[in-house]
Amino acid sequence: MPRSSHCGSPEHSLNRRAFLGATGAASVSLAADMTQLNALASPGVNDALKKTQKRVILLWLAGGASQLETFDPKPGASTGGPFRAIKTDVPGVMISELMPKMAQRMKHTCILRGLDTKNGDHGSAAITMMRGRRNEAAVRYPDLGAVLAREMGRADSKVPDYVTFYTQTEGRSMAPGDAGFLGARYAPMELTNSNYPEFIKRLADISDLDHKERSDLRELLGKQFVAGRSSETLSSQNEAYERVRGIMASEKLFDVTQEPQKVRDRYGPTQFAEQTLIARRLVEAGVPFVRVGRAWWDSHGQNFETHQEMVPELDHVMATLIDDLKDRGMLDDVMIVTLSEFGRTPSINASLGRDHFASAWSSTITGCGIKGGSVYGKTDDKGNKVVAEQVDAGSLFATIYEALGINPEKNYYVGSRPVPLVNPGIQAIKQVLK
Amino acid sequence: MRLRLLFTTALCAFTSITVSAADLPPASKPIPQVIDQYIDAAIAEAGVTPAGQADDATLIRRLTLDLVGRIPTTAEVDEYVKSTDANKRTQLVDRLIASPGFARHQATLFEAMFNPEGNGRGSGAFRQYMVEAVKENKPWDKIFREVVLANESDAKTKGAAEFIRGRLSDADKLTNDVSVSFFGVNVSCAQCHNHPLVHDWTQDHFYGMKMFLARTFDNGGFLGERGYGTIKYKPTKGPERTAKMMFLTGAAIEDPNSKEPTAEEMKKEKEALEKAKAAKTAPPAPKFSARGKLVEVALKDVNADFFAKNIVNRMWHRYFAAGLVNPLDQMHSENQPSHPELLAWLARDVAANGYDLKRLTRGLVLSKAYSRGSKYESSPPDSKLFAVARLKPMTPNQLATSLKIAATDPAAFVGKKPEELEKLLEQAEQAGRGFASLISQPGENFQIGVGEALLFSNGERLTKEFLTDGNGTTLGRAKTMKEPKEVAEFLVKTAYGRAATTDEVNAISGYVEKRKGREAEAYRQVLWALVTSPEFRFSY
């Protein structure tokens, strides 16, 4: 089944062909695949959208960070734990004392405190929170990264569309990046062993010139075959090979030592900090979506020691990233999201831990079209349930899409079945959009 | 009221495509002739000129890839091209279908069909079951029976039970996967609401199908089935309902035990299950098996239409790269086949001939429609006409095995006894398996990602496992040749199974001459360029 145009009418294929003829052989691969992605990349189409190309860095707090020790503290409550709440630069908004740096930057950030996502199982909750919905028996949905790769990536891009760092071992197999029904074209570049992608470097046994000329020879030899044949898959193969040299040239983006020492010092020496800095380098170069996974939040025992150690790192890295993007004038175009598969129970267990809790937890969105300083959602005094402005995974995703200028009701097609970006009837939270 | 009306219309539409047997060509007519009769008629009606027939070298490549999952050796190509035997195509098809490679390759395809998420690498037991099933040409209805009845106490069919076993924790998925695999009907939309677009499918259908499957459970490592159990569901409108076993056609099954058991019965059952567990045997089968009823009702009279059309459509898709109905899981009244009479005839034929899939396969690939060329210089006609052959991206196994064959000195395949040759080819397949696991299984709307291009461009495995130049390899043989032109011709022939064009010879020898003194490296790069280009990556 060719994807081609949505309705598949003959007019579309006619135009496609005319376009092909007009622009010559060089753009065969571009023209033969008129997905939304390529339509965006082709000249004259939707310039406005192209100009304001948005990008996203997702800080994925794997295992489930505690909302009570971060963005929704309950000091003094029996469930509150030992840490205080502190004032922020937004009057009336308090966050945990473990986040003093973010407290000075809340004017850029929106807190969603009313997440009720119903699922406290690591594996399936990770799937839900990366996609904005559960997979169905018959539909494997693309995750946030794959959707953004499809919506904001460019066919001829010299950088990857979707990069995900997840080097810690805890929970890694539960939350792999997944393009779902969008397929291999939008699959992530996954970095699990090092900060350096696989196969991005030329092998030692071939010179750079040979590598390049070999690829030219490949293209030349393929010409005869491609003439008179058209298929989406055929075009995708050519596109993929056309991108190889560009992506190899982006190798240095992954090399954190390319960054001035001063900048590296600002972020700090931890793995999470380095990967976040690399993420900033990537989005600066046009990568639409980068996820930085930071695991070990699953604090069933000794929740407070865990968070005392980990929250300050998150605080520092997130604050530095905001400053860095702001200094570079990128905060209006780059969105930072903090998200986990779920939060943690208000009740403190016998091991002084907090367990999985999906009924009332928090996420943050910073930058792009999000109203900085806003707080949406309210939990009760002990943090046991959402009492106002509840948010589920779907409306969180609708909000992210809307802020990025993507219509959440836009349809993809799985066979003949239209599949909107978020499930039907789900709305963005208008109150936090600029 | 309006809904009711639409629903009635939909049923009428469905009836209209259930073509009356009297209008169809006689059952005795050979499959290829019937295919060409209908395909050609539609092409003529559209006023389209179809692509000409593919040449011999192309056809043997296509047939070998489709039937046994690899490219032909150059010796096989030469022999086929040279032969003047009028029956050579039929002989080739029969030879390939009879070869062990057919069972292995078809089993891999069935495995990917049954477990699309497993990237073609599911449990060994299911694959082994499918290999044996294809080998002995097990009728498709028998495979259906063995998969759905899932008898684990018979070693011969134990592998088939993996299908259900792998879905035990998710009865919704099991329901939909059974329905998709065997009936071409995706009922998942109807799980939460009546299907918004297709009035054939209501929530009653989804839960009706689920009732056949939801009583299955695991008892100490053995599949069991309860003789009772109900499913209640809340329709989008109205009060809660209790589901009734119901097939897709609306045929309902009266279940004498639909009531819940008493505490006494439960206790007795529990004891029996514990006993079976302790004895490490399968739990006692229920008097009334819901899964048994599903098999019965699905194959009965007109109900079997779904079953027969689904397998025809899937096999058609396997060889023509698109179904007569697309997508394959959307067989319903509002998604008409491109050739309704042809589908009806083939479905009748396969059912009348004991669901013999080898016979169906043979019929499909011997049609003229199958052997059309894949090139079309002007604007190609509507793909639904099957007037031009479609490109098929190779599956991971096809690609890896073919790479291994292209990298092997063609002389290694010459002058071998058939068993020896078969063994070499199986070794090539084995050698490619590891690499195959790095490649994506093509599905609907398949697109090749940059990951694959990076793997081929910079991955060590391609160089180390395939592009070596020792004795017995293509590159080793190339090193013994004097002239770059000779090497160019040799490499193109080995990779593509056809003679090189002048342009290709010039481009390649030019490339090699630029690398004087390090020809071996140059040859490796040329072979890389040949096997990464689309002519190698696709079946065309």
Interface residues (C-beta under 8 A of the other chain):
Chain A: M1 P2 R3 P10 S13 L14 R17 D33 E136 A137 A138 V139 R140 P160 F181 G183 A184 R185 Y186 A187 M189 E198 F199 I200 K201 R202 L203 D205 I206 D210 H211 E213 R214 S215 L217 R218 E219 L220 L221 G222 Q224 F225 V226 A227 G228 R229 S230 S231 E232 T233 L234 S236 Q237 N238 E239 A240 Y241 R243 V244 I247 M248 V414 G415 S416 R417
Chain B: E117 D170 D172 K173 T175 N176 D177 V180 N186 S188 C189 Q191 L197 A322 N326 P327 D329 Q330 N335 S374 K375 Y376 E377 S379 P380 D382 S383 R390 L391 P393 S440 P442 G443 E444 N445 F446 Q447 I448 G449 V450 G451 E452 A453 L454 L455 S457 N458 G459 E460 T463 T501 D503 E504 A507 I508 Y511 K514 R515 E521 Q525 V526 W528 A529 L530 T532 S533 P534 E535 R537 F538 Y540
